[in-house]
Amino acid sequence: MLKNLLNNIQKKSLKERFLLVLGILFFLIYLVLGLMIMFWKSLPLNMDPIYRYAFGILLIVYSAIRFLRLINSNTE
């Protein structure tokens, strides 16, 4: 499976590989941002804890959707 994935990536053009790396980068950014908002207590956001957790979960769900879309576009 990993060999098939690497062959699929190598067949892509330079533009498609760049967009793949950019998609992975933004997936990680949204995931880390969601975790930071949820668990970093000294983050300067004046929000109630329930809203912080809700916003963090929303960002994590959005990053998961982006990751699933990235994986589905990579298999084509």
Helices and strands as residue ranges (DSSP letters): H 2-11, H 14-39, H 49-74
